Amino acid sequence: MCESVPVNEDWEKRVDAAWARFDEYPEERAAEFRAVIDALVAELPDGSPLGAFERACAWDSTGHSDKAAPLYREALAGGLSGYKGRRARIQLSSSLRNIGQAEEGVKLLTPELDGPSDELDDAVRATLSLCLSSLGRDREGLSLVLGALAPHLPRYQRSMANYARALVDPEG
């Protein structure tokens, strides 16, 4: 839920249900899915950052990063915070990469590395690594991915974490 805007729990459940049916909309029916989301967003107050976020997600998920990016920006500028705010920054960074603005994606996500930890930490690192790779900074990107992977391994966590650091700091 967006911390900056009170939302009806029923509305959230209906949005979740719409997203659970997303795969029922093949590419040629993408506009129908966006219409479902638009109808739900129409129930929110004008200017709702949550509405902009949901519309951005719908455009993004149907292959239109160019239309999603301004909506993610609108949601964040409107005060979208907390978990969905973090999701918006991750998804905006990915969209920026897709439209040739990976440097802006790096600038947006890098501070997230030092932010409060949650279940999105690995998504931050994965998306940031893609942005870095798009900029030819593959060693930095690989370092992030290995660092994110290391804690999930049944063995070799310390070795992989050390290798990840060595990719960007060979002397350290």
C-alpha positions as CSV (number, residue, x, y, z in Angstrom):
1,M,0.0,0.0,0.0
2,C,1.1,3.5,-0.7
3,E,1.9,5.1,2.6
4,S,1.1,8.6,1.4
5,V,-2.4,7.9,0.2
6,P,-5.0,5.9,2.1
7,V,-6.4,3.1,-0.1
8,N,-9.3,0.9,0.4
9,E,-8.3,-2.7,1.1
10,D,-10.9,-4.0,-1.4
11,W,-9.4,-1.8,-4.1
12,E,-5.9,-3.3,-3.4
13,K,-7.4,-6.8,-3.6
14,R,-9.0,-6.0,-7.0
15,V,-5.7,-4.6,-8.3
16,D,-3.9,-7.7,-7.1
17,A,-6.6,-9.9,-8.8
18,A,-6.1,-7.9,-12.1
19,W,-2.4,-8.5,-12.0
20,A,-2.9,-12.2,-11.1
21,R,-4.8,-12.4,-14.5
22,F,-2.2,-10.5,-16.5
23,D,-0.9,-13.6,-18.3
24,E,-4.4,-14.1,-19.7
25,Y,-3.8,-11.1,-21.9
26,P,-1.6,-11.9,-24.8
27,E,0.3,-9.1,-26.5
28,E,-2.5,-8.4,-29.0
29,R,-4.9,-7.8,-26.0
30,A,-2.5,-5.6,-24.0
31,A,-4.8,-2.6,-24.4
32,E,-7.6,-4.6,-22.7
33,F,-5.4,-5.2,-19.7
34,R,-4.4,-1.5,-19.5
35,A,-8.1,-0.6,-19.6
36,V,-8.7,-2.8,-16.6
37,I,-6.0,-1.0,-14.7
38,D,-7.2,2.4,-15.9
39,A,-10.8,1.6,-14.7
40,L,-9.4,0.8,-11.2
41,V,-7.2,3.9,-11.2
42,A,-10.3,6.0,-12.1
43,E,-11.6,5.1,-8.6
44,L,-8.7,6.9,-7.0
45,P,-8.6,10.7,-6.3
46,D,-7.2,12.8,-9.2
47,G,-3.4,13.0,-8.9
48,S,-3.0,9.9,-6.9
49,P,0.6,8.7,-7.0
50,L,-0.7,5.2,-6.6
51,G,-2.8,5.6,-9.8
52,A,0.2,6.8,-11.7
53,F,2.3,3.9,-10.4
54,E,-0.3,1.3,-11.4
55,R,-0.7,2.8,-14.9
56,A,3.1,2.9,-15.3
57,C,3.3,-0.8,-14.3
58,A,0.6,-1.6,-16.9
59,W,2.4,0.2,-19.7
60,D,5.7,-1.2,-18.6
61,S,4.4,-4.8,-18.4
62,T,2.9,-4.5,-21.9
63,G,6.2,-3.4,-23.5
64,H,6.0,0.4,-23.4
65,S,8.8,1.6,-21.2
66,D,8.6,5.0,-23.0
67,K,5.1,5.5,-21.7
68,A,5.8,4.0,-18.3
69,A,8.8,6.2,-17.4
70,P,6.9,9.5,-17.1
71,L,4.2,7.8,-15.0
72,Y,6.8,6.3,-12.6
73,R,8.3,9.8,-12.3
74,E,4.8,11.3,-11.6
75,A,4.1,8.7,-8.9
76,L,7.5,9.3,-7.2
77,A,7.1,13.1,-7.5
78,G,3.6,12.8,-6.1
79,G,4.9,11.1,-2.9
80,L,4.7,7.4,-3.6
81,S,6.8,5.9,-0.8
82,G,7.7,2.8,1.1
83,Y,7.6,-0.5,-0.7
84,K,5.8,0.7,-3.8
85,G,8.1,3.7,-4.0
86,R,11.0,1.4,-4.0
87,R,9.4,-0.8,-6.7
88,A,8.8,2.4,-8.7
89,R,12.5,3.3,-8.5
90,I,13.5,-0.2,-9.6
91,Q,11.0,-0.3,-12.5
92,L,11.7,3.3,-13.6
93,S,15.4,2.4,-13.7
94,S,14.7,-0.6,-15.9
95,S,12.5,1.5,-18.2
96,L,15.1,4.1,-18.4
97,R,17.6,1.5,-19.5
98,N,15.2,0.2,-22.1
99,I,14.8,3.6,-23.6
100,G,18.6,4.3,-23.7
101,Q,18.9,6.3,-20.5
102,A,20.8,3.8,-18.4
103,E,23.0,6.5,-16.7
104,E,19.9,8.0,-15.2
105,G,18.8,4.5,-14.0
106,V,22.2,4.1,-12.3
107,K,21.8,7.5,-10.6
108,L,18.3,6.6,-9.4
109,L,19.2,3.1,-8.1
110,T,22.6,3.5,-6.6
111,P,21.3,5.2,-3.4
112,E,19.0,2.2,-2.9
113,L,22.1,0.1,-2.2
114,D,22.5,1.9,1.1
115,G,18.8,2.2,1.9
116,P,16.8,0.0,4.3
117,S,17.0,-3.7,3.4
118,D,13.9,-5.6,2.3
119,E,12.9,-8.4,-0.1
120,L,13.6,-6.0,-3.1
121,D,17.4,-5.8,-2.4
122,D,18.2,-8.4,-5.0
123,A,16.0,-6.8,-7.6
124,V,17.8,-3.5,-7.0
125,R,21.1,-5.1,-7.6
126,A,19.9,-7.1,-10.7
127,T,18.4,-4.0,-12.3
128,L,21.4,-1.8,-11.4
129,S,23.7,-4.4,-12.9
130,L,21.8,-4.3,-16.2
131,C,22.0,-0.5,-16.2
132,L,25.7,-0.7,-15.6
133,S,26.2,-3.3,-18.3
134,S,24.4,-1.1,-20.8
135,L,27.0,1.5,-20.0
136,G,29.9,-0.9,-20.6
137,R,30.5,-1.3,-16.8
138,D,30.2,-5.0,-16.8
139,R,32.6,-5.7,-14.0
140,E,30.6,-3.5,-11.6
141,G,27.4,-5.2,-12.7
142,L,28.8,-8.7,-12.3
143,S,30.1,-7.7,-8.9
144,L,26.6,-6.6,-7.8
145,V,25.0,-9.8,-9.1
146,L,27.6,-12.1,-7.4
147,G,27.2,-10.1,-4.2
148,A,23.4,-10.6,-4.4
149,L,23.7,-14.3,-5.2
150,A,26.3,-15.2,-2.6
151,P,24.0,-15.3,0.5
152,H,21.6,-17.7,-1.4
153,L,24.3,-20.3,-2.1
154,P,24.4,-23.4,0.1
155,R,28.2,-23.2,0.1
156,Y,30.9,-20.8,-1.1
157,Q,29.1,-17.7,0.2
158,R,32.4,-16.1,1.5
159,S,34.3,-17.0,-1.6
160,M,31.7,-15.5,-3.9
161,A,31.4,-12.4,-1.8
162,N,35.1,-12.0,-2.0
163,Y,35.2,-12.5,-5.7
164,A,32.4,-9.9,-6.1
165,R,34.5,-7.4,-4.2
166,A,37.6,-8.2,-6.1
167,L,35.9,-7.5,-9.4
168,V,35.7,-3.8,-8.5
169,D,38.5,-3.5,-6.0
170,P,41.3,-5.9,-7.0
171,E,43.6,-4.7,-4.3
172,G,41.0,-4.8,-1.5
